[in-house]
């Protein structure tokens, strides 16, 4: 039952304000709405969001002013904050009436605790918390609610602001993990309409995630729609070539191509003639090990320098629970693959090993390895604009490994 209370003038009012920060900005109270385009001020939006999200904390004006004017040349940030508070109060008054939404006491401006607020960002976090503590078979119920709440980046009009970007990055990582879990659930349970809706939503945020494309192509193949699957793969191939300069992984092509049996010299010749790949040679971990074995034997008769580089990826946020950390690694590994392939030569060999490692076999002088890794890491962070994972690496001469 909706609780109704009586405030000034005897007018009936709904006692909760709803605030939306995901995808846009909106406040709704007593049947009235306040949208960003009603006033078009980034500073007003930032201060409202900051006070509401921190309404249960005491934050001194000096801290608030520092956050509000971190890129400003204001010589008097406290007075600048006072002027901004005045503007915010007027905007709220013009839309929602004379209630005192923002109070001040003991050197702090703060949200009136008597005005209850429901915020979509907090509802999103609550759904994830409930999913974490429910049975795995019922987690999709809360994931669906969380996905419905996520309508895009937090406060997109404030993109570039450190305070907003840090929170937005974290929320997007969580949302992508939620959607990837739903994609797998809908695929496994053949819930086709929801499957197509959620993977479409995912790809609008992260259009280069091969895990999602794998499920999509598998879905078409399972339905006997091979022609549609091939057309879809062609679109993916075109996208990757245009934006990343690489082809999709062998994992996707194996879904479309039946295994061919080797047929001697002619088969090998035809296979080599068809190989027009210009990126590094990608193979399974077992194949990589065998290639390393062959290379170590070859180098006994050569002076070339050949190294194995082991790249390790860890979540940038070290305080994540294991499930969320694993999902972030799964999502970011596909971007690391793209970065590795885009940065190496056709004669180099690469292989993913586990959920957080990539191996590279490369002929190069040792002095150039740091430069190569800098190129890979730079490429990764161009693809992963939120820097969700950190990269470390070690390397060793393959001759030493063989001793």
N, C-alpha and C positions, 0 to 999 in steps of 0.2 A: 504494500500500500504506500502511495506517495504521501510523504509528510507535508502538511501545509501549515504555515505559521502566519501570524498577523504582525505586520510591522507598521511603520509610520503611516498615518492617515487611514488606518483600518483596512488597508489594501491587502488581499490575500497574495502570498508569494510562495513560490517553490523555494525551499531552503538550501538548495545546492546549486553551485555554479559549475558548469562544465567547460573545461579548457582543452582545446586540441592544439598540439604542437607538431604532430607528425604530418608532414606533407604540406602544411600551411600553418596559419595561426587563426584561431577563432575562440571567442569567449561567448558563452550563452548563459543568460540569467533572467529569470522571470519572463520568459518568452521573447526576450530581446537578444539580438546577436551583435557582436562586435568583430569585424573582420579586418585583416591587415589593410586592405585597400580602402577602408573607411577613413584612415588617417595617414597611412604610408610613411611611417617613421620607424626606422630600424632601431633607434635608441629607445623609443617607447616600448616596442615589442620586446627588446632585450631585457629591459628593466622589469616589465610585467612578468615575463617568463622566469626571470631570476628570483623575484620575490615570491612567486607562487611555488616554484620548485623547492625553495628553501624556507617555506612558511613555518616549518617546525624547528627552525634553528634561530639563534640570536646571532646576527651578523652586524658588526659595527659599520657605520657609514664609511669609514676609511677603507674598509675592504670592499664594500659595494662600489664606492667611487673608483677604486683601482680597477675593478673588473669592467665597469661601465665605460671608462675612459682610458683603457690601456694603450690605445693607439692615438690618443688625443694629446695635443700640445697645451692643454688647459693648465694655467698657472694656479688655478684655484678649484681643484676637482670637487671639494666639498660643496662649494656654492653652485658649481655646475650640476651636481647631483640634486641639490635643493630645487634648482630651476626645472630639472627634468621631472622630479616628483610632482611639482606643480602642474606640469603639462599632462602627466599621466592621470592625476586626479581629475583634471578637467575632462579628459577623454572618457573616463569611467562615469563621471557625473552626467555628461551629455547623453550617454547611452543607457545607463542603468539607474539613474536617479541620485539622490543625495546621501545614500549610505556612505559611511566612512570605510572605504575598502583598504586604504593604506594608513596605518597608524605610525606614530613616532614616540619613542621613549628612550631615555638614557643613551643617547647617541646612536640610535638605530631606527631605521625605517623598516617596517615589517607588515606583512599581510594580516588583516583583521582575523583573529582566530574564530570569531563568531560567524564568519561567512565560510561555510564548508565548500570545498573545491574538489571536484573529481577531474583528474588529469589523465589523458590517454597514455602518456608515457608511463605513469605509475600503474595504470591498469595493465599495460603490456608486461611490465615486470612482475606483476602479481600473477598473471597467467603462466608465466614461465616458472615461477616458484611453485604453483600448484601442480604443474606438469612434472616437476622434479620429484615431488613427494607423492605421486600417484602411481598406480600400476602401469607398466609399460604398455599394456594393451589398451589403456584408456588415455594415454598421454595425448593422443591426437585431438581429443576434445578440447583441451586447453591450448594446444598448438593452433587449432583452427581459430579460436577466439583471439589469440595473439596476432596471428597473421591478418585477421580482419581489421585489427586496430592499427596495424602498420600501414600507413598510407603514403610513406615516403620519408625522406630525410627530415630530421628535426629542424624546424625553423629554417627552411631553405633560403629565405631572404637574408639570413645572417651568415651564409656560407663564407668561410675565411676567418671568422672570429674563433679564436682558440678555444674559448669556453664552450661554444656551441659545437665546434667541429669534434672535439674530444668525445662529447656525449653522443653526438650523431654517429660517429664511427662505431662506438660500442653497440649502439642500438641496431645499426645496420648489420653488423656481424651476427648479432643474436637473431635478427629477423631472417637473414639468409639461412642460418642453421635450422631455424624452425621450419622454414619452407622446404628445405632439403629433406628434413625428416618427414614432412607431409607428402612430398613427391614420392618417396620410397613407400610410405604407407598406402597411398592411393594406387600406386603401381602394383604392389604385392596383392592388394585386395580388389583390384580391377574396378576401381571407382573412377570411370573414365572422365566424366564431366568435370569433377573436381580436380582430377589429375591435370587435365589440359589447362584449366584455369590457373592453378598454382604454379605450374612450370612456366607459363607465360608471364606471370607476375615476377617470378624469380629472374627471368632473363632480361626483363626491363632494367633490373638493378645490376646484374652481373652477366653480361651477354657472352662471356668467354668461358663459362664453367662447363667443362666436358662431362662431369658427372650428371648434370641435368640433361645434356644432349644424349648421353648414353641411355637414360631412362626413356626419353622421348622416342629415339629410334627403336629401342626395344619394344616400346608400346606399339608402334606401327607394324613392326615385324610380327609381333604376337597376333595382331589382328589380320594378318595376311595381306597387309597393304605395302608390299615390297616396293612398288613403283613410287608410292608416296614417301616411303622411307628414303629412297635414293634421291628423290627431288629435295627432300629436307636436308639430307647430307650435303648435297651440292650447294645449298644455300649456306650451310655452316662452313664448308670449304672456302666459298667465296668471301665470307665474312672474315675468316681467319687470315686469308691471303691478303685482303685489303687492309685490315687493321693491324695485323701482327706480323705479316710476312712469313707465315708458316702454314703447314697443313695440320688438320686434326690428327690426333694420335692414332696409332695402329689399333688401339682398343675399339675405336669407332668403326674403322674399316673392316675389322673382323666380323662385325655384326652383319655386314652387307655382303661379304664375299665368302663363298664356300671354300673350304680348304682344298687346295690343289695338291695333287701328288707329284712328287718330283719325277721327271721323265728323262733323266740323263742329260747329255750334252746339249741337245736342242732346247730342252726346257730351261736350263741354266742360261743359255745364250739369250733366249727370249726374255727371261726375267731381268737380265742385266740391261738389255736394250730398253726395257720399259721403265727402268729406274732413272727418273729425272729429278729425284729429290735433291734439293740444294741445302737443306738443313742437316744438322747432325744426325747420325744413325741412331735410331731409338730401338731398344731391344729389351727383352725380359731380363730379370736378374740372373737366371741360369745362363742365358746366352751371353750376358756381359762377362760372367765369370770365365766361360769357355774362350771368349775373345781375348780376355786378359792372359789366359794361359797360352794361347797361340802367340800373342804379342811378346810375352816374356821369352818364348823359345826363339822367335825371330830376332830379337834384340841381341842374342848371343853372337850374331854375325853382323851387328850394326853398331854405329856410334850415336845413333839418334837418342834424343832425350824424350822419354814417354812417362807420363805421370797419371796416377789415379787421384782424382779429387773427390772427397766425400763432403757433400753439402748437408748441413743439418738445419732444420727449420723449427723454431719454437714460437709459441704465442707471445706477442709483444706484451700483452697484459698477463702478468705472472699470477694473478689472483683468481683466475677463472677456475670453475670446477672442471673435472676431467671430461665430462660429456661435452660441454661447450668448447673446451680447448680442442678436443678431437675433431669436432665439427668445423671449427675454424681452420685447423690444419688441413682437413680434407678439402675444404673450399679453396684454400690458398695454394695447395700443392699443384693444382691445375695451372695457376698463374705462374708458379715457379717453373713448371715444365715449359710454358710458352716463352718465358724469359731465357731459359737455358737454350732452347732450340733457336731462338732468334739471335743469340749472341755467339754461337759456335759455328764451326765450318762443317761442310758435308762429310769430311773424313774423320771427324770426332765421333765418339761413341758415348751414349748416355743411357741411364737406366734408373727408374724409380725403384727404391727399395724401402718397403714399409710405408708408414703414413707420414714420415717426416724426414726422409733422406733422399738425396739424389746423388748418383755416382757418375763421374765423367772420366773417360779414358781419352787422353789428349797428347798429341805429339807437339811439344813446345819447350822452349828453354825456360828453366825455372824462374828466371827474373821476370818473365811476362805473366806468370800465373796471377799475382795480385791485380794486375791491370784487367785481366780477363774476368776475374771475380767481381771487380768493381763494375764492369759493364753489365754483368748478369744482375747484380743487386740493384743497380740503377734502373734497369729494364723492369725488374720485378716491382719496384715501388712506383713506377709509372703506371703499371697495370693495377696495382693494389694501392689506390690513392690514400687509404686509411692506415697503411703500414700496420696490418694486423699481425704480422709475424716478423721475427728477427732471424737473420741468417749468420751462421758461422761455418767455417770450413777448415779442413785439414787436407794435406796432400802428401804423397810419397812416390818416389821413383819406383817404377814397377820392377826394376832389377833388384832393388833392396827387398821388395815384397816377396820376390821369388827365392830369396836365400834363406 
